[in-house]
Amino acid sequence: MAKLIFDHSGEETELPDDSPIAEVCEEAGVPFACTEGICGTCVIGVEEGAENLSDPTPEEEDFLGQGVKDERLACQCRIKKGCVRISF
């Protein structure tokens, strides 16, 4: 099981390895609009554990730029394993 920690509240949510994080993030208050990686509404900061997230999608690289590790689009991310702490 992987663990997603929300920096603002300290809330921790366990997810099966390789799970999308969008639904959990939305429940925690991350705003969403298009859910397709185009609008950028769901930008999150990755405070710890970036290596435990899936590789950035082409949509994320188009919006955030290539090589950005400390920001992701929640609608595009999967948590592979381990622990990830995010902010929004």
PDB file of N, CA, C and O in Angstrom, chain B, residues numbered from 101:
ATOM      1  N   MET B 101       0.838  -1.193   0.000  1.00  0.00           N
ATOM      2  CA  MET B 101       0.000   0.000   0.000  1.00  0.00           C
ATOM      3  C   MET B 101       0.878   1.249   0.000  1.00  0.00           C
ATOM      4  O   MET B 101       1.911   1.314   0.666  1.00  0.00           O
ATOM      5  N   ALA B 102       0.432   2.227  -0.764  1.00  0.00           N
ATOM      6  CA  ALA B 102       1.102   3.520  -0.817  1.00  0.00           C
ATOM      7  C   ALA B 102       0.365   4.500   0.088  1.00  0.00           C
ATOM      8  O   ALA B 102      -0.787   4.269   0.455  1.00  0.00           O
ATOM      9  N   LYS B 103       1.038   5.601   0.448  1.00  0.00           N
ATOM     10  CA  LYS B 103       0.420   6.577   1.334  1.00  0.00           C
ATOM     11  C   LYS B 103       0.580   7.973   0.755  1.00  0.00           C
ATOM     12  O   LYS B 103       1.682   8.378   0.386  1.00  0.00           O
ATOM     13  N   LEU B 104      -0.533   8.712   0.675  1.00  0.00           N
ATOM     14  CA  LEU B 104      -0.553  10.100   0.224  1.00  0.00           C
ATOM     15  C   LEU B 104      -0.841  10.974   1.434  1.00  0.00           C
ATOM     16  O   LEU B 104      -1.840  10.778   2.126  1.00  0.00           O
ATOM     17  N   ILE B 105       0.043  11.946   1.690  1.00  0.00           N
ATOM     18  CA  ILE B 105      -0.090  12.832   2.842  1.00  0.00           C
ATOM     19  C   ILE B 105      -0.341  14.249   2.342  1.00  0.00           C
ATOM     20  O   ILE B 105       0.383  14.748   1.481  1.00  0.00           O
ATOM     21  N   PHE B 106      -1.365  14.889   2.884  1.00  0.00           N
ATOM     22  CA  PHE B 106      -1.709  16.259   2.520  1.00  0.00           C
ATOM     23  C   PHE B 106      -1.068  17.206   3.512  1.00  0.00           C
ATOM     24  O   PHE B 106      -1.405  17.197   4.696  1.00  0.00           O
ATOM     25  N   ASP B 107      -0.142  18.025   3.031  1.00  0.00           N
ATOM     26  CA  ASP B 107       0.663  18.905   3.867  1.00  0.00           C
ATOM     27  C   ASP B 107      -0.188  19.874   4.688  1.00  0.00           C
ATOM     28  O   ASP B 107       0.125  20.131   5.851  1.00  0.00           O
ATOM     29  N   HIS B 108      -1.254  20.412   4.106  1.00  0.00           N
ATOM     30  CA  HIS B 108      -2.051  21.440   4.784  1.00  0.00           C
ATOM     31  C   HIS B 108      -2.814  20.905   5.992  1.00  0.00           C
ATOM     32  O   HIS B 108      -3.051  21.640   6.950  1.00  0.00           O
ATOM     33  N   SER B 109      -3.196  19.641   5.953  1.00  0.00           N
ATOM     34  CA  SER B 109      -4.025  19.095   7.028  1.00  0.00           C
ATOM     35  C   SER B 109      -3.353  17.970   7.807  1.00  0.00           C
ATOM     36  O   SER B 109      -3.781  17.625   8.909  1.00  0.00           O
ATOM     37  N   GLY B 110      -2.306  17.404   7.231  1.00  0.00           N
ATOM     38  CA  GLY B 110      -1.671  16.243   7.847  1.00  0.00           C
ATOM     39  C   GLY B 110      -2.431  14.946   7.591  1.00  0.00           C
ATOM     40  O   GLY B 110      -2.017  13.876   8.038  1.00  0.00           O
ATOM     41  N   GLU B 111      -3.548  15.049   6.866  1.00  0.00           N
ATOM     42  CA  GLU B 111      -4.352  13.863   6.554  1.00  0.00           C
ATOM     43  C   GLU B 111      -3.527  12.884   5.725  1.00  0.00           C
ATOM     44  O   GLU B 111      -2.798  13.280   4.814  1.00  0.00           O
ATOM     45  N   GLU B 112      -3.653  11.603   6.054  1.00  0.00           N
ATOM     46  CA  GLU B 112      -2.958  10.541   5.337  1.00  0.00           C
ATOM     47  C   GLU B 112      -3.988   9.574   4.759  1.00  0.00           C
ATOM     48  O   GLU B 112      -4.938   9.180   5.435  1.00  0.00           O
ATOM     49  N   THR B 113      -3.784   9.203   3.511  1.00  0.00           N
ATOM     50  CA  THR B 113      -4.683   8.260   2.856  1.00  0.00           C
ATOM     51  C   THR B 113      -3.868   7.134   2.248  1.00  0.00           C
ATOM     52  O   THR B 113      -2.910   7.383   1.516  1.00  0.00           O
ATOM     53  N   GLU B 114      -4.239   5.910   2.543  1.00  0.00           N
ATOM     54  CA  GLU B 114      -3.573   4.759   1.940  1.00  0.00           C
ATOM     55  C   GLU B 114      -4.284   4.380   0.654  1.00  0.00           C
ATOM     56  O   GLU B 114      -5.513   4.370   0.576  1.00  0.00           O
ATOM     57  N   LEU B 115      -3.480   4.070  -0.349  1.00  0.00           N
ATOM     58  CA  LEU B 115      -3.986   3.676  -1.657  1.00  0.00           C
ATOM     59  C   LEU B 115      -3.242   2.431  -2.121  1.00  0.00           C
ATOM     60  O   LEU B 115      -2.077   2.248  -1.770  1.00  0.00           O
ATOM     61  N   PRO B 116      -3.887   1.577  -2.899  1.00  0.00           N
ATOM     62  CA  PRO B 116      -3.141   0.456  -3.480  1.00  0.00           C
ATOM     63  C   PRO B 116      -2.017   0.984  -4.373  1.00  0.00           C
ATOM     64  O   PRO B 116      -2.168   2.023  -5.014  1.00  0.00           O
ATOM     65  N   ASP B 117      -0.901   0.276  -4.414  1.00  0.00           N
ATOM     66  CA  ASP B 117       0.192   0.674  -5.297  1.00  0.00           C
ATOM     67  C   ASP B 117      -0.326   0.860  -6.717  1.00  0.00           C
ATOM     68  O   ASP B 117      -1.202   0.123  -7.169  1.00  0.00           O
ATOM     69  N   ASP B 118       0.220   1.846  -7.414  1.00  0.00           N
ATOM     70  CA  ASP B 118      -0.107   2.185  -8.802  1.00  0.00           C
ATOM     71  C   ASP B 118      -1.541   2.700  -8.974  1.00  0.00           C
ATOM     72  O   ASP B 118      -2.178   2.445  -9.996  1.00  0.00           O
ATOM     73  N   SER B 119      -2.037   3.417  -7.980  1.00  0.00           N
ATOM     74  CA  SER B 119      -3.388   3.991  -8.038  1.00  0.00           C
ATOM     75  C   SER B 119      -3.347   5.438  -8.515  1.00  0.00           C
ATOM     76  O   SER B 119      -2.394   6.160  -8.220  1.00  0.00           O
ATOM     77  N   PRO B 120      -4.379   5.870  -9.255  1.00  0.00           N
ATOM     78  CA  PRO B 120      -4.498   7.300  -9.558  1.00  0.00           C
ATOM     79  C   PRO B 120      -4.800   8.054  -8.265  1.00  0.00           C
ATOM     80  O   PRO B 120      -5.433   7.511  -7.360  1.00  0.00           O
ATOM     81  N   ILE B 121      -4.345   9.310  -8.181  1.00  0.00           N
ATOM     82  CA  ILE B 121      -4.550  10.084  -6.957  1.00  0.00           C
ATOM     83  C   ILE B 121      -5.656  11.128  -7.102  1.00  0.00           C
ATOM     84  O   ILE B 121      -5.986  11.801  -6.126  1.00  0.00           O
ATOM     85  N   ALA B 122      -6.230  11.279  -8.279  1.00  0.00           N
ATOM     86  CA  ALA B 122      -7.186  12.359  -8.540  1.00  0.00           C
ATOM     87  C   ALA B 122      -8.367  12.359  -7.576  1.00  0.00           C
ATOM     88  O   ALA B 122      -8.687  13.399  -7.001  1.00  0.00           O
ATOM     89  N   GLU B 123      -9.007  11.238  -7.392  1.00  0.00           N
ATOM     90  CA  GLU B 123     -10.214  11.188  -6.554  1.00  0.00           C
ATOM     91  C   GLU B 123      -9.909  11.570  -5.114  1.00  0.00           C
ATOM     92  O   GLU B 123     -10.649  12.342  -4.504  1.00  0.00           O
ATOM     93  N   VAL B 124      -8.827  11.034  -4.569  1.00  0.00           N
ATOM     94  CA  VAL B 124      -8.439  11.333  -3.197  1.00  0.00           C
ATOM     95  C   VAL B 124      -8.088  12.818  -3.061  1.00  0.00           C
ATOM     96  O   VAL B 124      -8.442  13.459  -2.072  1.00  0.00           O
ATOM     97  N   CYS B 125      -7.395  13.349  -4.054  1.00  0.00           N
ATOM     98  CA  CYS B 125      -7.035  14.775  -4.021  1.00  0.00           C
ATOM     99  C   CYS B 125      -8.278  15.654  -4.083  1.00  0.00           C
ATOM    100  O   CYS B 125      -8.372  16.653  -3.369  1.00  0.00           O
ATOM    101  N   GLU B 126      -9.219  15.290  -4.924  1.00  0.00           N
ATOM    102  CA  GLU B 126     -10.447  16.083  -5.027  1.00  0.00           C
ATOM    103  C   GLU B 126     -11.213  16.073  -3.707  1.00  0.00           C
ATOM    104  O   GLU B 126     -11.730  17.103  -3.274  1.00  0.00           O
ATOM    105  N   GLU B 127     -11.281  14.910  -3.073  1.00  0.00           N
ATOM    106  CA  GLU B 127     -11.957  14.807  -1.775  1.00  0.00           C
ATOM    107  C   GLU B 127     -11.265  15.666  -0.714  1.00  0.00           C
ATOM    108  O   GLU B 127     -11.915  16.149   0.214  1.00  0.00           O
ATOM    109  N   ALA B 128      -9.943  15.859  -0.848  1.00  0.00           N
ATOM    110  CA  ALA B 128      -9.188  16.648   0.119  1.00  0.00           C
ATOM    111  C   ALA B 128      -9.251  18.147  -0.177  1.00  0.00           C
ATOM    112  O   ALA B 128      -8.769  18.957   0.616  1.00  0.00           O
ATOM    113  N   GLY B 129      -9.843  18.519  -1.316  1.00  0.00           N
ATOM    114  CA  GLY B 129     -10.005  19.931  -1.619  1.00  0.00           C
ATOM    115  C   GLY B 129      -9.217  20.470  -2.790  1.00  0.00           C
ATOM    116  O   GLY B 129      -9.314  21.659  -3.095  1.00  0.00           O
ATOM    117  N   VAL B 130      -8.433  19.629  -3.461  1.00  0.00           N
ATOM    118  CA  VAL B 130      -7.725  20.092  -4.660  1.00  0.00           C
ATOM    119  C   VAL B 130      -8.783  20.415  -5.716  1.00  0.00           C
ATOM    120  O   VAL B 130      -9.636  19.574  -6.000  1.00  0.00           O
ATOM    121  N   PRO B 131      -8.746  21.615  -6.304  1.00  0.00           N
ATOM    122  CA  PRO B 131      -9.731  21.963  -7.315  1.00  0.00           C
ATOM    123  C   PRO B 131      -9.447  21.241  -8.637  1.00  0.00           C
ATOM    124  O   PRO B 131      -8.293  21.068  -9.028  1.00  0.00           O
ATOM    125  N   PHE B 132     -10.505  20.829  -9.308  1.00  0.00           N
ATOM    126  CA  PHE B 132     -10.403  20.173 -10.611  1.00  0.00           C
ATOM    127  C   PHE B 132     -11.346  20.850 -11.590  1.00  0.00           C
ATOM    128  O   PHE B 132     -12.367  21.410 -11.191  1.00  0.00           O
ATOM    129  N   ALA B 133     -11.006  20.800 -12.865  1.00  0.00           N
ATOM    130  CA  ALA B 133     -11.889  21.321 -13.913  1.00  0.00           C
ATOM    131  C   ALA B 133     -11.968  20.299 -15.043  1.00  0.00           C
ATOM    132  O   ALA B 133     -12.943  19.552 -15.127  1.00  0.00           O
ATOM    133  N   CYS B 134     -10.960  20.255 -15.912  1.00  0.00           N
ATOM    134  CA  CYS B 134     -11.058  19.410 -17.106  1.00  0.00           C
ATOM    135  C   CYS B 134     -10.754  17.939 -16.852  1.00  0.00           C
ATOM    136  O   CYS B 134     -11.307  17.086 -17.546  1.00  0.00           O
ATOM    137  N   THR B 135      -9.916  17.612 -15.910  1.00  0.00           N
ATOM    138  CA  THR B 135      -9.436  16.262 -15.575  1.00  0.00           C
ATOM    139  C   THR B 135      -8.686  15.574 -16.717  1.00  0.00           C
ATOM    140  O   THR B 135      -8.541  14.352 -16.709  1.00  0.00           O
ATOM    141  N   GLU B 136      -8.214  16.338 -17.689  1.00  0.00           N
ATOM    142  CA  GLU B 136      -7.492  15.768 -18.824  1.00  0.00           C
ATOM    143  C   GLU B 136      -6.073  16.310 -18.963  1.00  0.00           C
ATOM    144  O   GLU B 136      -5.405  16.018 -19.955  1.00  0.00           O
ATOM    145  N   GLY B 137      -5.598  17.088 -18.002  1.00  0.00           N
ATOM    146  CA  GLY B 137      -4.246  17.604 -18.043  1.00  0.00           C
ATOM    147  C   GLY B 137      -4.062  18.826 -18.914  1.00  0.00           C
ATOM    148  O   GLY B 137      -2.935  19.163 -19.278  1.00  0.00           O
ATOM    149  N   ILE B 138      -5.149  19.494 -19.254  1.00  0.00           N
ATOM    150  CA  ILE B 138      -5.072  20.642 -20.155  1.00  0.00           C
ATOM    151  C   ILE B 138      -5.157  21.966 -19.406  1.00  0.00           C
ATOM    152  O   ILE B 138      -4.421  22.899 -19.724  1.00  0.00           O
ATOM    153  N   CYS B 139      -6.040  22.063 -18.421  1.00  0.00           N
ATOM    154  CA  CYS B 139      -6.336  23.361 -17.795  1.00  0.00           C
ATOM    155  C   CYS B 139      -5.357  23.763 -16.691  1.00  0.00           C
ATOM    156  O   CYS B 139      -5.145  24.954 -16.464  1.00  0.00           O
ATOM    157  N   GLY B 140      -4.760  22.790 -16.003  1.00  0.00           N
ATOM    158  CA  GLY B 140      -3.816  23.102 -14.940  1.00  0.00           C
ATOM    159  C   GLY B 140      -4.445  23.475 -13.617  1.00  0.00           C
ATOM    160  O   GLY B 140      -3.739  23.899 -12.702  1.00  0.00           O
ATOM    161  N   THR B 141      -5.740  23.330 -13.490  1.00  0.00           N
ATOM    162  CA  THR B 141      -6.425  23.685 -12.245  1.00  0.00           C
ATOM    163  C   THR B 141      -5.930  22.849 -11.072  1.00  0.00           C
ATOM    164  O   THR B 141      -5.874  23.342  -9.946  1.00  0.00           O
ATOM    165  N   CYS B 142      -5.577  21.613 -11.314  1.00  0.00           N
ATOM    166  CA  CYS B 142      -5.241  20.678 -10.240  1.00  0.00           C
ATOM    167  C   CYS B 142      -3.741  20.583  -9.959  1.00  0.00           C
ATOM    168  O   CYS B 142      -3.265  19.529  -9.539  1.00  0.00           O
ATOM    169  N   VAL B 143      -2.991  21.657 -10.181  1.00  0.00           N
ATOM    170  CA  VAL B 143      -1.554  21.639  -9.888  1.00  0.00           C
ATOM    171  C   VAL B 143      -1.343  21.414  -8.389  1.00  0.00           C
ATOM    172  O   VAL B 143      -1.950  22.082  -7.552  1.00  0.00           O
ATOM    173  N   ILE B 144      -0.482  20.474  -8.078  1.00  0.00           N
ATOM    174  CA  ILE B 144      -0.114  20.201  -6.689  1.00  0.00           C
ATOM    175  C   ILE B 144       1.398  20.341  -6.558  1.00  0.00           C
ATOM    176  O   ILE B 144       2.137  20.144  -7.523  1.00  0.00           O
ATOM    177  N   GLY B 145       1.843  20.680  -5.367  1.00  0.00           N
ATOM    178  CA  GLY B 145       3.271  20.695  -5.063  1.00  0.00           C
ATOM    179  C   GLY B 145       3.661  19.361  -4.461  1.00  0.00           C
ATOM    180  O   GLY B 145       2.958  18.834  -3.598  1.00  0.00           O
ATOM    181  N   VAL B 146       4.774  18.814  -4.910  1.00  0.00           N
ATOM    182  CA  VAL B 146       5.269  17.556  -4.355  1.00  0.00           C
ATOM    183  C   VAL B 146       6.376  17.912  -3.368  1.00  0.00           C
ATOM    184  O   VAL B 146       7.475  18.300  -3.764  1.00  0.00           O
ATOM    185  N   GLU B 147       6.075  17.777  -2.091  1.00  0.00           N
ATOM    186  CA  GLU B 147       7.006  18.151  -1.031  1.00  0.00           C
ATOM    187  C   GLU B 147       8.008  17.043  -0.729  1.00  0.00           C
ATOM    188  O   GLU B 147       9.168  17.318  -0.423  1.00  0.00           O
ATOM    189  N   GLU B 148       7.568  15.809  -0.815  1.00  0.00           N
ATOM    190  CA  GLU B 148       8.434  14.642  -0.582  1.00  0.00           C
ATOM    191  C   GLU B 148       7.895  13.471  -1.395  1.00  0.00           C
ATOM    192  O   GLU B 148       6.688  13.351  -1.607  1.00  0.00           O
ATOM    193  N   GLY B 149       8.796  12.618  -1.844  1.00  0.00           N
ATOM    194  CA  GLY B 149       8.401  11.365  -2.474  1.00  0.00           C
ATOM    195  C   GLY B 149       8.107  11.430  -3.956  1.00  0.00           C
ATOM    196  O   GLY B 149       7.378  10.578  -4.465  1.00  0.00           O
ATOM    197  N   ALA B 150       8.644  12.407  -4.670  1.00  0.00           N
ATOM    198  CA  ALA B 150       8.386  12.517  -6.108  1.00  0.00           C
ATOM    199  C   ALA B 150       8.752  11.240  -6.856  1.00  0.00           C
ATOM    200  O   ALA B 150       8.133  10.903  -7.865  1.00  0.00           O
ATOM    201  N   GLU B 151       9.752  10.539  -6.358  1.00  0.00           N
ATOM    202  CA  GLU B 151      10.184   9.291  -7.004  1.00  0.00           C
ATOM    203  C   GLU B 151       9.131   8.197  -6.909  1.00  0.00           C
ATOM    204  O   GLU B 151       9.205   7.203  -7.632  1.00  0.00           O
ATOM    205  N   ASN B 152       8.151   8.369  -6.024  1.00  0.00           N
ATOM    206  CA  ASN B 152       7.088   7.377  -5.858  1.00  0.00           C
ATOM    207  C   ASN B 152       5.867   7.653  -6.722  1.00  0.00           C
ATOM    208  O   ASN B 152       4.873   6.930  -6.645  1.00  0.00           O
ATOM    209  N   LEU B 153       5.936   8.692  -7.542  1.00  0.00           N
ATOM    210  CA  LEU B 153       4.849   8.998  -8.474  1.00  0.00           C
ATOM    211  C   LEU B 153       5.207   8.500  -9.870  1.00  0.00           C
ATOM    212  O   LEU B 153       6.380   8.320 -10.198  1.00  0.00           O
ATOM    213  N   SER B 154       4.189   8.283 -10.679  1.00  0.00           N
ATOM    214  CA  SER B 154       4.404   7.906 -12.063  1.00  0.00           C
ATOM    215  C   SER B 154       5.183   9.004 -12.783  1.00  0.00           C
ATOM    216  O   SER B 154       5.218  10.148 -12.330  1.00  0.00           O
ATOM    217  N   ASP B 155       5.797   8.654 -13.888  1.00  0.00           N
ATOM    218  CA  ASP B 155       6.500   9.653 -14.693  1.00  0.00           C
ATOM    219  C   ASP B 155       5.498  10.675 -15.221  1.00  0.00           C
ATOM    220  O   ASP B 155       4.339  10.337 -15.463  1.00  0.00           O
ATOM    221  N   PRO B 156       5.932  11.918 -15.401  1.00  0.00           N
ATOM    222  CA  PRO B 156       5.023  12.937 -15.946  1.00  0.00           C
ATOM    223  C   PRO B 156       4.494  12.527 -17.321  1.00  0.00           C
ATOM    224  O   PRO B 156       5.226  11.981 -18.146  1.00  0.00           O
ATOM    225  N   THR B 157       3.229  12.798 -17.545  1.00  0.00           N
ATOM    226  CA  THR B 157       2.609  12.514 -18.831  1.00  0.00           C
ATOM    227  C   THR B 157       2.977  13.623 -19.826  1.00  0.00           C
ATOM    228  O   THR B 157       3.433  14.689 -19.414  1.00  0.00           O
ATOM    229  N   PRO B 158       2.787  13.387 -21.111  1.00  0.00           N
ATOM    230  CA  PRO B 158       3.030  14.453 -22.087  1.00  0.00           C
ATOM    231  C   PRO B 158       2.195  15.709 -21.788  1.00  0.00           C
ATOM    232  O   PRO B 158       2.653  16.829 -22.016  1.00  0.00           O
ATOM    233  N   GLU B 159       0.969  15.520 -21.277  1.00  0.00           N
ATOM    234  CA  GLU B 159       0.117  16.654 -20.930  1.00  0.00           C
ATOM    235  C   GLU B 159       0.746  17.489 -19.817  1.00  0.00           C
ATOM    236  O   GLU B 159       0.727  18.718 -19.864  1.00  0.00           O
ATOM    237  N   GLU B 160       1.303  16.805 -18.817  1.00  0.00           N
ATOM    238  CA  GLU B 160       1.963  17.520 -17.725  1.00  0.00           C
ATOM    239  C   GLU B 160       3.192  18.274 -18.227  1.00  0.00           C
ATOM    240  O   GLU B 160       3.411  19.428 -17.858  1.00  0.00           O
ATOM    241  N   GLU B 161       3.982  17.625 -19.059  1.00  0.00           N
ATOM    242  CA  GLU B 161       5.174  18.282 -19.585  1.00  0.00           C
ATOM    243  C   GLU B 161       4.810  19.491 -20.444  1.00  0.00           C
ATOM    244  O   GLU B 161       5.512  20.502 -20.422  1.00  0.00           O
ATOM    245  N   ASP B 162       3.721  19.393 -21.198  1.00  0.00           N
ATOM    246  CA  ASP B 162       3.264  20.536 -21.991  1.00  0.00           C
ATOM    247  C   ASP B 162       2.860  21.697 -21.090  1.00  0.00           C
ATOM    248  O   ASP B 162       3.165  22.852 -21.389  1.00  0.00           O
ATOM    249  N   PHE B 163       2.181  21.399 -19.996  1.00  0.00           N
ATOM    250  CA  PHE B 163       1.679  22.460 -19.120  1.00  0.00           C
ATOM    251  C   PHE B 163       2.749  22.985 -18.164  1.00  0.00           C
ATOM    252  O   PHE B 163       2.905  24.197 -18.014  1.00  0.00           O
ATOM    253  N   LEU B 164       3.491  22.075 -17.512  1.00  0.00           N
ATOM    254  CA  LEU B 164       4.436  22.458 -16.470  1.00  0.00           C
ATOM    255  C   LEU B 164       5.865  22.640 -16.975  1.00  0.00           C
ATOM    256  O   LEU B 164       6.676  23.293 -16.318  1.00  0.00           O
ATOM    257  N   GLY B 165       6.173  22.073 -18.126  1.00  0.00           N
ATOM    258  CA  GLY B 165       7.535  22.092 -18.652  1.00  0.00           C
ATOM    259  C   GLY B 165       8.226  20.766 -18.371  1.00  0.00           C
ATOM    260  O   GLY B 165       7.866  20.052 -17.435  1.00  0.00           O
ATOM    261  N   GLN B 166       9.201  20.452 -19.172  1.00  0.00           N
ATOM    262  CA  GLN B 166       9.919  19.191 -18.997  1.00  0.00           C
ATOM    263  C   GLN B 166      10.879  19.283 -17.825  1.00  0.00           C
ATOM    264  O   GLN B 166      11.490  20.325 -17.587  1.00  0.00           O
ATOM    265  N   GLY B 167      11.003  18.190 -17.101  1.00  0.00           N
ATOM    266  CA  GLY B 167      11.946  18.097 -16.004  1.00  0.00           C
ATOM    267  C   GLY B 167      11.460  18.672 -14.684  1.00  0.00           C
ATOM    268  O   GLY B 167      12.204  18.652 -13.704  1.00  0.00           O
ATOM    269  N   VAL B 168      10.242  19.182 -14.628  1.00  0.00           N
ATOM    270  CA  VAL B 168       9.715  19.723 -13.375  1.00  0.00           C
ATOM    271  C   VAL B 168       9.360  18.555 -12.464  1.00  0.00           C
ATOM    272  O   VAL B 168       8.579  17.684 -12.848  1.00  0.00           O
ATOM    273  N   LYS B 169       9.921  18.531 -11.271  1.00  0.00           N
ATOM    274  CA  LYS B 169       9.685  17.429 -10.334  1.00  0.00           C
ATOM    275  C   LYS B 169       8.872  17.855  -9.117  1.00  0.00           C
ATOM    276  O   LYS B 169       8.273  17.011  -8.450  1.00  0.00           O
ATOM    277  N   ASP B 170       8.844  19.159  -8.818  1.00  0.00           N
ATOM    278  CA  ASP B 170       8.189  19.600  -7.591  1.00  0.00           C
ATOM    279  C   ASP B 170       6.749  20.048  -7.803  1.00  0.00           C
ATOM    280  O   ASP B 170       6.086  20.450  -6.847  1.00  0.00           O
ATOM    281  N   GLU B 171       6.258  19.988  -9.028  1.00  0.00           N
ATOM    282  CA  GLU B 171       4.851  20.252  -9.330  1.00  0.00           C
ATOM    283  C   GLU B 171       4.334  19.172 -10.265  1.00  0.00           C
ATOM    284  O   GLU B 171       5.044  18.692 -11.149  1.00  0.00           O
ATOM    285  N   ARG B 172       3.087  18.804 -10.047  1.00  0.00           N
ATOM    286  CA  ARG B 172       2.442  17.801 -10.900  1.00  0.00           C
ATOM    287  C   ARG B 172       0.984  18.191 -11.076  1.00  0.00           C
ATOM    288  O   ARG B 172       0.469  19.050 -10.361  1.00  0.00           O
ATOM    289  N   LEU B 173       0.327  17.555 -12.028  1.00  0.00           N
ATOM    290  CA  LEU B 173      -1.113  17.696 -12.197  1.00  0.00           C
ATOM    291  C   LEU B 173      -1.750  16.471 -11.547  1.00  0.00           C
ATOM    292  O   LEU B 173      -1.501  15.341 -11.965  1.00  0.00           O
ATOM    293  N   ALA B 174      -2.565  16.698 -10.530  1.00  0.00           N
ATOM    294  CA  ALA B 174      -3.157  15.588  -9.777  1.00  0.00           C
ATOM    295  C   ALA B 174      -3.990  14.670 -10.675  1.00  0.00           C
ATOM    296  O   ALA B 174      -4.075  13.468 -10.423  1.00  0.00           O
ATOM    297  N   CYS B 175      -4.600  15.228 -11.713  1.00  0.00           N
ATOM    298  CA  CYS B 175      -5.437  14.406 -12.593  1.00  0.00           C
ATOM    299  C   CYS B 175      -4.615  13.431 -13.429  1.00  0.00           C
ATOM    300  O   CYS B 175      -5.174  12.495 -14.001  1.00  0.00           O
ATOM    301  N   GLN B 176      -3.314  13.627 -13.512  1.00  0.00           N
ATOM    302  CA  GLN B 176      -2.459  12.787 -14.347  1.00  0.00           C
ATOM    303  C   GLN B 176      -1.580  11.822 -13.548  1.00  0.00           C
ATOM    304  O   GLN B 176      -0.992  10.911 -14.130  1.00  0.00           O
ATOM    305  N   CYS B 177      -1.479  12.000 -12.247  1.00  0.00           N
ATOM    306  CA  CYS B 177      -0.539  11.229 -11.415  1.00  0.00           C
ATOM    307  C   CYS B 177      -1.104   9.906 -10.929  1.00  0.00           C
ATOM    308  O   CYS B 177      -2.299   9.750 -10.678  1.00  0.00           O
ATOM    309  N   ARG B 178      -0.189   8.970 -10.810  1.00  0.00           N
ATOM    310  CA  ARG B 178      -0.449   7.718 -10.118  1.00  0.00           C
ATOM    311  C   ARG B 178       0.621   7.592  -9.043  1.00  0.00           C
ATOM    312  O   ARG B 178       1.772   7.972  -9.254  1.00  0.00           O
ATOM    313  N   ILE B 179       0.237   7.058  -7.893  1.00  0.00           N
ATOM    314  CA  ILE B 179       1.215   6.803  -6.835  1.00  0.00           C
ATOM    315  C   ILE B 179       1.658   5.357  -6.987  1.00  0.00           C
ATOM    316  O   ILE B 179       0.854   4.433  -6.864  1.00  0.00           O
ATOM    317  N   LYS B 180       2.939   5.172  -7.255  1.00  0.00           N
ATOM    318  CA  LYS B 180       3.459   3.839  -7.543  1.00  0.00           C
ATOM    319  C   LYS B 180       3.609   3.001  -6.285  1.00  0.00           C
ATOM    320  O   LYS B 180       3.252   1.823  -6.259  1.00  0.00           O
ATOM    321  N   LYS B 181       4.146   3.629  -5.235  1.00  0.00           N
ATOM    322  CA  LYS B 181       4.437   2.916  -3.980  1.00  0.00           C
ATOM    323  C   LYS B 181       4.903   3.945  -2.968  1.00  0.00           C
ATOM    324  O   LYS B 181       5.009   5.130  -3.286  1.00  0.00           O
ATOM    325  N   GLY B 182       5.179   3.507  -1.768  1.00  0.00           N
ATOM    326  CA  GLY B 182       5.779   4.363  -0.760  1.00  0.00           C
ATOM    327  C   GLY B 182       4.897   5.506  -0.306  1.00  0.00           C
ATOM    328  O   GLY B 182       3.671   5.402  -0.291  1.00  0.00           O
ATOM    329  N   CYS B 183       5.549   6.605   0.065  1.00  0.00           N
ATOM    330  CA  CYS B 183       4.876   7.735   0.665  1.00  0.00           C
ATOM    331  C   CYS B 183       5.143   8.997  -0.160  1.00  0.00           C
ATOM    332  O   CYS B 183       6.272   9.244  -0.583  1.00  0.00           O
ATOM    333  N   VAL B 184       4.094   9.789  -0.384  1.00  0.00           N
ATOM    334  CA  VAL B 184       4.210  11.067  -1.114  1.00  0.00           C
ATOM    335  C   VAL B 184       3.491  12.131  -0.298  1.00  0.00           C
ATOM    336  O   VAL B 184       2.341  11.945   0.101  1.00  0.00           O
ATOM    337  N   ARG B 185       4.173  13.250  -0.052  1.00  0.00           N
ATOM    338  CA  ARG B 185       3.563  14.384   0.659  1.00  0.00           C
ATOM    339  C   ARG B 185       3.357  15.503  -0.334  1.00  0.00           C
ATOM    340  O   ARG B 185       4.291  15.916  -1.021  1.00  0.00           O
ATOM    341  N   ILE B 186       2.104  16.004  -0.412  1.00  0.00           N
ATOM    342  CA  ILE B 186       1.790  17.031  -1.388  1.00  0.00           C
ATOM    343  C   ILE B 186       1.176  18.270  -0.716  1.00  0.00           C
ATOM    344  O   ILE B 186       0.670  18.208   0.404  1.00  0.00           O
ATOM    345  N   SER B 187       1.238  19.376  -1.428  1.00  0.00           N
ATOM    346  CA  SER B 187       0.588  20.613  -0.999  1.00  0.00           C
ATOM    347  C   SER B 187      -0.216  21.151  -2.170  1.00  0.00           C
ATOM    348  O   SER B 187       0.029  20.800  -3.324  1.00  0.00           O
ATOM    349  N   PHE B 188      -1.179  22.009  -1.855  1.00  0.00           N
ATOM    350  CA  PHE B 188      -1.958  22.671  -2.907  1.00  0.00           C
ATOM    351  C   PHE B 188      -2.461  23.996  -2.405  1.00  0.00           C
ATOM    352  O   PHE B 188      -3.140  24.715  -3.137  1.00  0.00           O
TER     353      PHE B 188
END
